[in-house]
Amino acid sequence: MLEKTNGNITFFTFNKDESLTEHTSPFEAVIYLVEGSMEISVGGKSLIITGGQFIILPQNIPHALRAIEKAKMTLTMIKQ
């Protein structure tokens, strides 16, 4: 994990079916999926991303994550 006053980068690993429950963040964030596949829900809409893809999570919009298979990702939070 790298933490700075203007943001942070966190590396996550998930086993199949592990998840982060729905929550919000006051900051924009970028998820880059290093490998595996995940179902990501943003504002009630669900999509699937696979290794090598990324998604931007807008601030203050509910989102949740679930690993469809074993997965690794980075989360970059941008504090403005």
HELIX and SHEET records of a PDB file:
SHEET    1   A 5 LEU A   2  LYS A   4  0                                        
SHEET    2   A 5 GLY A   7  PHE A  14 -1                                        
SHEET    3   A 5 ALA A  71  ILE A  78 -1                                        
SHEET    4   A 5 GLU A  28  GLU A  35 -1                                        
SHEET    5   A 5 PHE A  54  LEU A  57 -1                                        
SHEET    1   B 4 SER A  19  HIS A  23  0                                        
SHEET    2   B 4 HIS A  63  ALA A  67 -1                                        
SHEET    3   B 4 SER A  37  VAL A  42 -1                                        
SHEET    4   B 4 LYS A  45  THR A  50 -1                                        
END                                                                             
